[in-house]
Amino acid sequence: MMSAIAITLPDGSKRNYSAPLTGAELAASIGPGLAKAAIALKLDGRPRDLATLIDHDAAAAIITRDQPDGLEILRHDAAHVMAEAVKELYPETQVTFGPATENGFYYDFARDTPFTPEDLEKIEARMHDIVKRDEKITREEWERDKAVAFFDSIGERYKAEWINEIPADEAISLYRQGDFVDLCVGPHLPSTGQLGQAFKLMSVAGAYWRGDAKNAQLQRIHGTAWANQKELDQYLFRLAEAERRDHRRLGPQLGLFHLGEEAVGSIFWHPKGWTLFRVIEAYMRGRLERVGYQEVKAPQLLDRSLWEATGHWDNFRENMFIAESRDDRVLAVKPMNCPGHVLIFRNRLRSYRELPLRLAEFGSCTRNEPSGALHGIMRVRAFTQDDAHIFCTEDQITSESIEFCRLLLSIYRDFGFEDVGIKFSTRPEQRIGGDETWDRAEKSLSDAVKAAGLDFALAPGEGAFYGPKLEFHLRDALGREWQCGTLQLDFMMPERLGASYIGEDGGRHVPVMLHRAVLGSMERFIGILIEHYAGRFPLWLAPVQAVVTTITEEANAYAAEVAKACSDAGLRVILDTGNETINYKVREHSLALVPVMLVVGRREAENRAVSLRRLGGNAQQALALAEAVDRLKVETAAPVAS
């Protein structure tokens, strides 16, 4: 007699069944709506096919296409449907592997003839046909030798090779849809029809079998797939918008910077770009000075012995540029600022009365990043960190962490970022210090962020090698997340470098060191700002805040007077008295994304007035010169902390 099956559902409720049942039957027993929406089963935490038999007491959930697990299955199925389409159109092609990715899927193919854009159009059209066929997808378990022989017989040597490396105790799982059979662990949809039509092939690129450049080169076709057409359209819009906003295009176009082979991984800042850099630096400097930071400057080259003492030589050596002096000393170009700040702290005897001591530096750092990892000004080899280190007692960790979080969130708001997520990163596998020290550090930082009333997500194993950290992720106008700020708690580096202070008890104590940055890399943050605002910066940030331009040559002298009045008021202004028509000038300065135009002609000169025109608008506002300057002086001022 078959025993009853007890199934625990996600809401904690239990359902009893007199006999084993499939995932599809479970969904139907819960309700017809769920049965229709079901695409897979989660059994004891593991996604499985709907056809999977539940034959024991278990925790079960029905997966639908609008859930993260469901979307991953849809994307995996899209890869299989693409492979089936390729095999139908180009039978000589061998298939290798095709997983789901963060925003879609890909499949690697072995084929002598390169795929063309026209091929991708044909493949995508055939995929739509396969979905319309609504082919049933079934899982089969095969004997190992039989599976190898099958794939060998149809010329799929990559599949045959991989089967031989599957552990002996694992089942050989194949999935069949129509005439297409693929090696896969699943799970998959019940049929191709349930994939839907919300997918698109995006590109083709080179890849290597098993990711090894020594192996055969393959062709990787990338695609994207979503739960419905609306989500696909939104994704394609975001891609197009991201391309339009790409800082690598806008930066040179707006005259901010350029990158060149003469200095790979470094930036050539042009006057406008360097103005933007200095505006941000001045704003940050003002914010830090108002809350008690003291600015310092540490050397660029530091002796190898220092990096050995901190642990960087063993844990970060491959990212450091090394130099030798004439006296045979081995030096490293600093990849970060922290050791230099410890040396400044320990340069003289400190008292507990000086703590917390907050040392800040706009430090120039250099890291030997691999060329393939470089990306515009977002990831470079030479960059500037808005870095600071807080030396404090253990009792001050919570208060200093709270104050830093408040400062960081306030600064992000000033730059236009309201949505900020926090990750708590714990001890990595490669680290210095014992577990007892790490336990203490992680608890202290966790207690501090909780006391600040901030929510965070746990990121196990992603801390720095010397201590746990908070990562601050801001969300831009396209909904993308960027990790910028950090707060790292370090019990070890001050002790390793011999830093101490005289406590209230008259004894020597090792300070706690809080590594912190708000913007992170200044260069990267500027890249984020360019893309967030699509180059149309708020008035206070704009490298050129206003242009004074003339309608007729007769107004040139007055235009110069207007420009001087704006400049004297602190505005970043340029003067355009060229011979072009006013329509041409308006178009050119609009393309340059200058926020404000002050247009003057004979009438404005006679009345000592200006016609004020704002970027993106067609209307002009007639104002007296003094009133216009006063208004713009207020509008262009940098934010001031409340």
C-alpha positions in Angstrom: 0.0 0.0 0.0 1.4 3.4 -1.0 2.1 5.7 1.9 0.8 9.3 1.9 3.0 12.2 0.7 3.2 15.4 2.7 4.2 18.5 0.8 5.1 21.8 2.5 4.3 24.8 0.4 6.2 28.2 0.4 3.6 29.8 2.8 4.3 27.0 5.3 1.0 25.2 4.7 1.0 21.4 4.2 -0.9 19.3 1.7 -1.2 15.5 1.9 -1.5 13.3 -1.1 -2.3 9.6 -1.1 0.2 8.8 -3.8 3.3 10.3 -5.6 2.5 13.1 -8.0 4.3 15.2 -10.6 5.0 18.9 -10.3 2.3 19.6 -12.9 -0.2 17.6 -10.9 0.8 19.5 -7.7 0.2 22.8 -9.5 -3.2 21.6 -10.8 -4.2 20.5 -7.3 -3.6 24.0 -6.0 -5.5 25.8 -8.7 -6.2 26.1 -12.4 -4.5 29.5 -12.6 -1.3 28.2 -11.1 -1.4 25.1 -13.3 -1.6 27.3 -16.4 1.2 29.6 -15.2 3.5 26.8 -14.0 6.7 26.2 -16.0 8.8 24.2 -13.5 9.0 22.8 -9.9 11.3 23.6 -7.0 11.7 20.5 -5.0 13.6 20.8 -1.7 15.1 24.0 -2.9 16.3 22.6 -6.3 14.6 23.6 -9.6 13.2 20.5 -11.5 11.1 19.8 -14.5 7.3 19.8 -14.0 7.3 16.2 -14.9 9.4 15.3 -11.9 7.7 12.8 -9.6 7.4 13.8 -6.0 7.6 10.5 -4.1 8.6 11.6 -0.6 7.7 14.2 2.0 9.2 17.4 0.6 9.2 21.2 0.4 7.8 22.2 -3.0 7.0 25.3 -4.9 5.7 26.0 -8.4 8.0 28.1 -10.5 6.3 30.6 -12.9 7.9 32.6 -15.7 7.8 35.9 -13.8 10.0 34.6 -11.0 13.9 34.8 -11.1 14.2 31.0 -11.2 11.5 30.9 -13.9 13.3 33.5 -16.0 16.6 31.6 -15.8 14.8 28.5 -17.1 13.2 30.5 -19.9 16.7 31.7 -20.9 18.2 28.3 -20.7 15.4 27.0 -23.0 16.0 29.9 -25.4 19.6 28.6 -25.7 18.3 25.1 -26.6 15.8 26.4 -29.1 18.6 28.5 -30.7 20.8 25.4 -30.9 17.9 23.5 -32.5 17.4 26.3 -35.0 21.1 26.3 -35.9 21.2 22.6 -36.4 18.1 22.8 -38.7 19.6 25.6 -40.8 23.3 24.6 -40.7 23.4 20.8 -40.1 27.2 20.6 -40.3 27.5 22.8 -37.1 28.4 21.2 -33.8 26.8 22.4 -30.6 28.8 22.6 -27.4 27.2 24.4 -24.4 24.6 27.1 -23.9 23.7 28.5 -20.5 21.5 31.2 -19.2 23.2 34.5 -18.4 22.2 37.6 -16.3 20.2 39.1 -19.1 19.8 36.3 -21.6 21.7 33.3 -22.9 24.4 32.2 -25.3 25.4 29.0 -27.1 28.9 28.1 -28.4 29.0 26.5 -31.8 31.8 24.8 -33.8 31.6 25.8 -37.4 34.2 26.6 -40.1 32.1 29.4 -41.7 31.6 32.5 -39.6 28.0 33.4 -38.7 26.9 36.7 -40.3 24.3 39.2 -39.2 22.0 37.7 -41.9 22.5 34.3 -40.4 21.4 35.6 -37.0 18.2 36.9 -38.6 17.5 33.5 -40.1 18.3 31.7 -36.8 16.0 34.0 -34.8 13.2 33.5 -37.4 13.5 29.7 -37.1 13.5 30.0 -33.3 10.1 31.7 -33.6 8.9 28.8 -35.8 10.1 26.2 -33.2 8.2 28.0 -30.5 5.0 28.0 -32.6 5.5 24.2 -33.2 5.1 23.8 -29.4 7.4 20.7 -29.4 7.2 18.6 -26.2 10.4 18.7 -24.2 11.2 15.4 -22.4 14.0 14.3 -20.2 15.7 10.9 -20.8 18.5 9.1 -18.8 20.9 7.2 -21.0 23.7 4.7 -20.4 27.0 6.4 -20.6 28.4 4.3 -23.5 25.2 4.6 -25.4 25.2 8.4 -25.1 28.8 8.7 -26.2 28.1 6.5 -29.2 25.0 8.5 -30.1 26.7 11.8 -30.1 29.7 10.4 -32.0 27.3 9.0 -34.6 25.8 12.4 -35.3 29.2 14.1 -35.4 28.8 15.9 -32.0 32.4 15.2 -30.8 32.3 18.0 -28.2 29.3 16.4 -26.5 30.8 13.0 -26.6 34.0 14.3 -25.0 32.2 16.0 -22.2 30.2 12.9 -21.3 33.4 11.1 -20.5 34.2 13.7 -17.9 30.9 13.5 -16.1 31.5 11.8 -12.7 30.6 8.1 -12.7 27.9 8.5 -10.0 26.0 11.1 -12.0 23.2 10.3 -14.4 23.6 11.0 -18.1 20.7 13.3 -18.7 19.5 14.2 -22.2 16.6 16.4 -23.3 14.6 15.8 -26.5 12.6 18.5 -28.3 11.4 17.5 -31.8 14.3 15.9 -33.6 16.9 17.8 -31.5 18.6 15.9 -28.6 21.0 17.7 -26.3 23.1 16.8 -23.3 21.8 18.8 -20.3 21.1 18.5 -16.6 18.0 20.7 -16.9 15.4 21.7 -15.8 13.5 22.7 -18.9 10.0 23.9 -19.9 7.3 21.3 -20.7 7.3 22.4 -24.3 9.0 24.9 -26.6 5.7 26.8 -26.9 6.0 27.9 -23.3 9.1 29.9 -24.1 7.1 32.6 -25.7 8.3 35.0 -28.4 10.0 37.6 -26.2 13.6 36.9 -27.2 16.2 38.4 -29.6 19.6 37.4 -30.9 22.1 40.1 -30.2 25.6 39.3 -31.4 28.2 36.7 -32.3 31.7 36.6 -30.8 34.7 34.3 -30.5 35.1 31.8 -27.7 37.2 28.8 -26.9 36.2 25.3 -26.1 36.1 25.0 -22.3 37.4 28.6 -22.0 41.0 27.6 -22.8 42.8 29.6 -25.6 44.8 26.4 -26.4 41.6 24.7 -27.5 39.6 25.0 -30.6 38.0 28.4 -31.3 34.2 28.4 -31.3 31.5 31.0 -32.2 29.3 32.3 -29.4 25.9 33.6 -30.3 24.4 35.9 -27.6 20.7 36.5 -27.1 18.4 38.0 -24.6 15.0 36.5 -23.4 12.4 37.8 -21.1 9.1 36.7 -19.6 7.0 39.0 -21.9 7.4 41.4 -24.8 7.1 44.4 -22.6 10.1 43.4 -20.6 12.0 42.7 -23.8 11.2 46.1 -25.2 12.2 47.8 -22.0 15.5 45.9 -22.0 16.2 46.8 -25.6 15.4 50.4 -24.8 17.8 50.4 -21.9 20.5 49.0 -24.1 19.9 51.7 -26.8 19.8 54.4 -24.1 23.0 53.0 -22.5 24.7 53.2 -25.9 23.5 56.8 -26.4 24.8 57.7 -22.9 28.1 55.8 -23.2 30.8 57.9 -21.6 33.4 56.6 -24.1 31.4 58.4 -26.8 30.1 61.4 -24.9 33.4 62.2 -23.2 35.4 63.0 -26.3 32.3 64.4 -28.1 31.8 67.0 -25.3 35.5 67.7 -25.1 36.0 66.2 -21.7 38.8 63.7 -22.2 40.4 61.2 -24.6 42.1 57.9 -24.3 45.1 56.8 -26.4 47.5 54.0 -27.1 50.3 56.3 -25.8 49.0 55.8 -22.3 46.9 52.7 -22.1 44.8 52.8 -18.9 45.3 56.5 -18.3 43.3 59.5 -19.2 44.1 62.7 -21.1 41.9 65.2 -19.4 40.9 68.2 -21.6 40.1 71.6 -20.1 36.3 71.0 -19.8 36.9 67.5 -18.3 39.5 68.8 -15.9 37.2 71.6 -14.8 34.6 69.0 -14.0 37.2 67.0 -12.1 38.2 70.0 -10.0 34.6 71.0 -9.3 33.9 67.6 -7.8 37.2 67.6 -5.9 36.5 71.1 -4.5 33.0 70.1 -3.5 34.3 66.9 -1.7 37.1 68.8 0.0 34.5 71.3 1.4 32.3 68.5 2.6 35.2 66.7 4.4 36.6 69.9 6.0 33.2 70.7 7.5 33.1 67.4 9.3 36.6 67.4 10.7 38.8 65.6 8.1 42.4 66.8 7.6 43.9 66.5 4.2 47.3 64.9 3.7 49.5 63.9 0.8 51.6 60.7 0.8 54.4 59.6 -1.5 53.7 57.7 -4.8 56.7 55.3 -4.4 57.0 53.3 -1.3 59.6 50.6 -0.4 58.8 46.9 -0.9 59.3 46.3 2.9 56.3 48.4 3.7 54.1 46.4 1.3 55.4 43.2 2.8 54.6 44.4 6.3 51.0 45.3 5.3 50.4 42.0 3.5 49.9 43.6 0.1 53.0 42.1 -1.3 51.6 38.6 -0.8 48.0 39.4 -1.5 48.1 42.1 -4.2 51.6 41.9 -5.8 50.3 41.1 -9.3 48.4 44.4 -9.4 51.3 46.6 -8.5 53.8 48.4 -10.7 57.3 47.8 -9.4 60.4 50.1 -9.8 64.0 49.9 -8.9 66.1 52.8 -7.7 69.8 53.4 -8.4 70.7 52.1 -5.0 68.9 48.8 -5.8 65.9 49.4 -3.6 62.7 47.8 -4.8 59.8 50.2 -4.8 56.1 49.9 -5.7 54.0 52.7 -7.2 51.2 52.8 -4.6 48.0 51.0 -5.6 46.2 52.5 -2.5 46.7 55.2 0.1 46.2 53.4 3.4 49.9 52.4 4.3 51.0 56.0 3.8 48.3 57.3 6.1 49.4 54.9 8.8 53.0 56.2 8.5 51.7 59.7 8.9 49.7 58.7 12.0 52.7 56.9 13.6 55.2 59.7 12.8 54.8 61.0 16.3 53.4 59.9 19.6 49.6 60.3 19.6 47.2 60.7 22.5 43.7 59.3 22.8 42.5 62.9 23.0 43.3 63.2 19.2 41.0 60.4 18.3 39.1 60.0 16.1 41.7 61.3 13.7 40.4 61.6 10.1 43.1 61.8 7.4 41.9 62.4 3.9 43.7 62.4 0.5 42.8 62.7 -3.1 45.4 60.1 -3.7 46.8 59.2 -7.1 46.9 55.4 -7.3 48.2 53.0 -10.0 47.2 49.4 -10.5 48.5 47.0 -13.1 45.1 46.0 -14.4 45.0 43.5 -17.3 44.4 45.3 -20.6 41.2 43.2 -21.2 39.7 44.6 -18.0 40.1 48.2 -18.9 36.9 50.1 -19.8 36.9 53.7 -20.8 37.5 55.8 -17.7 35.4 53.4 -15.6 38.3 51.0 -15.1 41.8 52.4 -15.6 45.3 51.8 -14.4 46.0 55.4 -13.1 43.2 56.9 -11.0 42.5 59.2 -8.0 40.7 58.0 -4.9 38.7 60.3 -2.6 40.3 58.3 0.2 40.3 58.8 3.9 41.3 56.8 7.0 39.8 57.2 10.4 42.0 56.2 13.3 39.8 55.6 16.4 39.2 53.5 19.4 37.0 50.4 19.4 34.4 52.4 21.3 34.3 55.0 18.5 33.6 52.5 15.7 29.9 52.8 15.8 29.6 56.6 16.0 32.2 57.1 13.3 30.5 54.5 11.0 27.1 56.2 11.5 28.6 59.6 10.7 30.3 58.3 7.6 27.1 56.7 6.3 25.2 59.9 6.8 27.9 61.9 5.0 28.0 59.4 2.1 24.2 59.3 1.6 24.0 63.1 1.7 26.8 63.4 -0.9 25.1 60.9 -3.2 21.8 62.9 -2.9 23.7 66.1 -4.0 24.9 64.3 -7.1 21.4 63.1 -7.9 21.5 59.5 -6.5 18.7 58.7 -4.1 18.6 54.9 -4.4 21.6 53.3 -2.6 22.0 49.7 -1.6 24.4 48.3 0.9 26.3 45.0 0.9 28.1 43.6 4.0 31.2 41.7 2.8 32.7 39.2 5.2 36.1 37.4 5.4 37.5 36.1 2.1 39.4 32.9 1.7 42.7 34.7 1.2 43.2 36.9 4.2 45.5 37.9 7.0 44.7 37.6 10.7 43.1 34.9 12.8 39.4 34.0 13.1 39.1 35.6 16.5 40.2 39.0 15.1 37.8 38.6 12.1 34.9 37.6 14.4 35.5 40.8 16.4 35.8 43.0 13.3 32.7 41.6 11.6 30.6 42.0 14.7 31.8 45.5 15.2 31.0 46.6 11.7 27.7 44.8 11.7 26.7 46.4 14.9 27.6 49.8 13.5 25.6 49.6 10.3 22.6 48.2 12.3 22.9 51.1 14.7 22.8 53.5 11.7 19.4 52.0 10.9 20.5 50.9 7.4 19.5 47.7 5.7 22.1 45.6 4.0 22.6 42.4 2.0 25.2 39.9 3.1 28.1 39.1 0.7 30.0 36.2 2.2 33.6 36.0 1.4 33.9 39.3 -0.5 35.7 41.3 2.2 39.1 42.8 1.8 42.0 40.6 2.8 42.6 42.7 5.9 39.0 43.2 7.1 35.2 43.2 6.5 33.6 46.0 4.5 30.5 47.8 3.5 29.9 48.4 -0.1 27.6 51.2 -1.3 25.8 50.6 -4.6 24.1 53.6 -6.2 21.4 53.1 -8.9 21.6 55.4 -11.9 18.9 56.8 -14.3 18.8 53.5 -16.2 18.4 51.4 -13.1 22.0 50.1 -13.2 23.9 49.6 -10.0 27.4 51.0 -9.5 29.6 50.1 -6.5 31.3 53.3 -5.4 31.7 53.9 -1.7 33.2 51.6 0.9 33.7 51.4 4.6 36.3 48.8 5.7 37.1 48.0 9.3 40.8 47.1 9.9 42.2 45.8 13.1 45.5 44.6 11.5 47.3 47.1 9.4 48.0 49.7 12.2 49.5 46.9 14.3 51.5 45.5 11.5 53.0 49.0 10.9 53.6 49.8 14.5 51.0 52.5 15.0 49.9 53.2 18.5 48.5 55.9 20.8 48.7 56.7 24.5 45.4 55.8 26.1 43.6 57.3 29.1 45.3 54.6 31.2 48.8 55.8 30.2 49.5 52.6 28.2 50.1 52.1 24.5 47.1 51.0 22.4 46.7 50.1 18.7 44.1 52.2 17.0 41.3 50.8 14.9 41.5 51.9 11.2 38.4 52.6 9.2 39.2 52.8 5.5 36.5 54.8 3.7 35.7 56.3 0.3 32.6 58.0 -1.0 33.1 58.3 -4.7 35.8 55.7 -4.9 37.8 56.3 -8.1 37.1 59.9 -9.2 37.5 58.9 -12.8 35.0 56.1 -12.6 32.5 58.3 -10.7 32.8 60.9 -13.5 32.1 58.2 -16.0 29.0 57.2 -14.0 27.9 60.9 -13.9 28.3 61.3 -17.6 26.1 58.3 -18.3 23.6 59.1 -15.5 23.0 62.6 -16.9 23.7 61.7 -20.6 26.2 64.6 -20.5 23.5 67.1 -19.4 25.0 67.9 -16.0 23.2 69.9 -13.3 24.1 73.6 -13.4 26.5 73.3 -10.4 28.5 70.5 -12.1 28.5 71.7 -15.7 32.1 72.4 -16.9 30.6 75.4 -18.9 27.6 76.8 -17.1 26.7 79.5 -19.6 27.6 80.9 -23.0 27.2 84.5 -23.9 26.5 84.8 -27.6 25.7 87.6 -30.0 23.0 88.2 -32.6 24.9 91.0 -34.4 28.5 92.2 -34.4 27.3 95.5 -32.9 26.6 93.7 -29.6 30.2 92.3 -29.3 31.4 94.8 -26.8 28.3 94.5 -24.6 28.5 90.7 -24.8 32.1 90.8 -23.4 30.7 93.0 -20.6 28.0 90.4 -19.9 30.5 87.6 -19.9 32.8 89.4 -17.4 29.8 90.1 -15.1 29.0 86.4 -15.1 32.6 85.4 -14.5 33.0 87.9 -11.7 29.9 86.3 -10.1 31.7 82.9 -10.1 30.0 81.4 -13.2 32.0 79.3 -15.6 31.2 81.2 -18.8 32.4 81.4 -22.4 32.0 84.1 -24.9 30.9 83.5 -28.5 31.1 86.5 -30.8 31.5 84.5 -34.0 30.0 85.6 -37.3 27.7 82.6 -37.6 23.9 83.1 -37.5 22.2 82.9 -34.1 20.4 79.7 -35.1 23.7 78.1 -35.9 25.1 79.2 -32.5 22.1 77.9 -30.6 22.4 74.5 -32.4 26.1 74.2 -31.7 25.9 75.1 -28.0 22.9 72.9 -27.6 24.9 70.0 -29.0 27.7 70.8 -26.6 25.0 70.6 -23.8 25.7 74.0 -22.4 22.9 74.6 -19.8 22.3 78.3 -20.3 22.6 80.7 -23.2 22.6 84.5 -22.7 21.7 86.0 -26.1 22.4 89.6 -26.7 21.8 91.9 -29.7 21.5 95.6 -30.3 18.2 95.9 -28.3 19.7 94.0 -25.3 22.8 96.2 -25.4 20.7 99.4 -25.4 18.6 98.1 -22.5 21.5 96.4 -20.6 19.5 93.2 -20.7 19.9 89.6 -21.9 17.6 87.0 -23.4 18.1 83.9 -21.3 17.6 80.5 -23.0 17.9 77.1 -21.3 19.1 73.9 -22.8 16.2 71.8 -24.2 13.8 74.7 -24.3 12.7 77.1 -27.1 11.4 79.9 -24.9 13.6 82.9 -24.2 13.3 85.1 -21.1 14.1 88.8 -21.2 15.9 89.9 -18.0 17.9 92.8 -16.8 21.6 91.9 -16.8 22.0 92.3 -13.0 18.9 90.2 -12.3 20.1 87.4 -14.7 23.5 87.3 -13.1 22.0 87.2 -9.6 19.6 84.3 -10.5 22.4 82.3 -12.2 24.7 82.9 -9.3 22.2 81.2 -7.0 21.4 78.4 -9.4 25.0 77.5 -10.2 26.2 77.3 -6.6 27.4 73.9 -5.4 25.1 72.2 -2.8 25.8 73.0 0.8 25.3 70.4 3.5 22.4 71.3 5.8 
